[in-house]
Amino acid sequence: MQIISTNIAQPLTIEWRGQQIQTGIYKYGVETPIFLGKEDVENDHVLDRRYHGGEDKACYLYSADHYPFWKTKYPDLDWQWGMFGENLTVRGLDESEIYIGDTYQFGEAVIQVSQPRQPCFKLGFRFGNQKVVDDFWSLPYPGFYVRVLQPGKVQKGNEFVLLDRDTDCLSVSQVFSIFRSIPTDRKLIQKAIENQFLAESCRRDIQKILDKR
């Protein structure tokens, strides 16, 4: 895997259901290195800390390999890296081959995979169409959030080096499938909940699914 774009955002105010809301989803590529901190990316704008940023969601990665599919589905957009609100656009990222808890080094940073992305209405604003949120939920292309175990600068061209993996953990795709499948495999749900590396907020959401069964 290789970083092909580093992306940060300036805050933007949008209107949603009669309210003015600030968002940092409008990310655009920068040519300079970016610094991955313990709770966010330096000089990025994480405005709603209930759902973004923090130790479990310090940085969001999305696959450049998925862009051709989305460009076909939404051909009239001004396509640029960062369209999904990702800090790092990565070539070769395949969610079915990346496991919760995987630890990688690239550039100066060491990160650990913590959970798949769970999209909200702000992605719809970025695309100018709320239908993209349902499309995102229905497809196995969530990207993932990471913890930053070792802060540091990263830049375009950095290659990923796998440092540690527990293959008994679930893949990013498997965890995301819990939100996409009805009915969902109870054993899969239980395994996700018991995963020590899964982000706590994601664990709570999965527990709610289990409680409803």
Secondary structure, DSSP 8 states (H G I E B T S, - for coil): -EEEEEEEE--EEEEETTEEEEE---EEEESS-EEE-SSSBTT-----TTTS-SGGGSEEEEEGGGHHHHHHHSTTS---TTTTS-SEEEET--GGG-BTT-EEEETTEEEEEEEE----HHHHHHHT-THHHHHHHHSS---EEEEEEE-EEE-TT-B-EEEE--TTS-BHHHHHHHHH-SS--HHHHHHHHT-TTS-HHHHHHHHHHHHH-
